[in-house]
């Protein structure tokens, strides 16, 4: 799953909590313009979660997705 941290209506960590049952141990990547430390406490106990700071380009995103999927395999 790839999600922004701050979204209208639901924050990314809340989305993960609701989706975890469907995701199993699949890797999760959060993208944000905020520092990771500002929301890391909301992810306590979660595994296979990574962070990618904004701004990013599509090539960087694709490379990180590939890396995360390889680590999960």
PLY file of the C-alpha trace (Angstrom):
ply
format ascii 1.0
element vertex 73
property float x
property float y
property float z
element edge 72
property int vertex1
property int vertex2
end_header
0.00 0.00 0.00
1.21 3.50 -0.77
-0.49 6.36 1.03
0.04 9.97 1.90
0.14 10.62 5.62
-2.19 13.62 5.64
-5.39 13.28 3.62
-8.86 14.76 3.86
-11.20 12.66 5.96
-8.72 10.02 7.09
-5.04 10.06 7.94
-2.70 7.47 6.43
-1.97 5.67 9.74
-5.73 5.33 10.34
-6.15 3.92 6.83
-3.42 1.38 7.55
-5.11 0.28 10.77
-8.34 -0.36 8.87
-6.62 -2.04 5.92
-4.08 -4.18 7.81
-6.43 -7.16 7.93
-6.59 -7.17 4.14
-2.91 -6.39 3.61
-1.44 -9.08 5.83
2.31 -8.49 5.95
2.42 -6.58 2.65
4.79 -3.61 2.69
3.38 -0.14 3.29
4.95 3.13 2.18
3.92 6.50 3.50
4.70 9.65 1.54
4.64 13.00 3.26
5.89 16.55 3.28
6.01 16.28 7.06
8.97 14.79 8.92
8.63 11.11 9.69
9.13 11.80 13.39
5.91 13.85 13.43
3.76 10.76 12.90
5.96 7.76 13.73
4.25 7.34 17.12
0.99 6.65 15.24
2.64 3.61 13.63
3.81 1.97 16.83
3.72 -1.81 16.51
3.46 -1.77 12.70
5.95 -3.70 10.60
7.00 -3.40 6.95
6.32 0.35 6.96
8.66 2.76 5.17
8.65 6.49 4.59
9.43 8.60 1.55
9.64 12.38 1.99
8.09 14.79 -0.49
8.81 16.18 -2.98
9.51 13.07 -5.05
9.56 12.27 -8.73
8.07 9.21 -10.37
11.48 7.59 -10.94
12.36 7.82 -7.25
8.97 6.43 -6.28
9.33 3.52 -8.70
12.81 2.70 -7.40
11.64 2.71 -3.78
8.63 0.54 -4.57
10.93 -1.95 -6.26
13.29 -1.95 -3.26
10.47 -2.46 -0.77
8.97 -5.31 -2.76
12.36 -7.01 -3.02
12.87 -6.73 0.74
9.44 -8.27 1.33
10.05 -11.25 -0.95
0 1
1 2
2 3
3 4
4 5
5 6
6 7
7 8
8 9
9 10
10 11
11 12
12 13
13 14
14 15
15 16
16 17
17 18
18 19
19 20
20 21
21 22
22 23
23 24
24 25
25 26
26 27
27 28
28 29
29 30
30 31
31 32
32 33
33 34
34 35
35 36
36 37
37 38
38 39
39 40
40 41
41 42
42 43
43 44
44 45
45 46
46 47
47 48
48 49
49 50
50 51
51 52
52 53
53 54
54 55
55 56
56 57
57 58
58 59
59 60
60 61
61 62
62 63
63 64
64 65
65 66
66 67
67 68
68 69
69 70
70 71
71 72
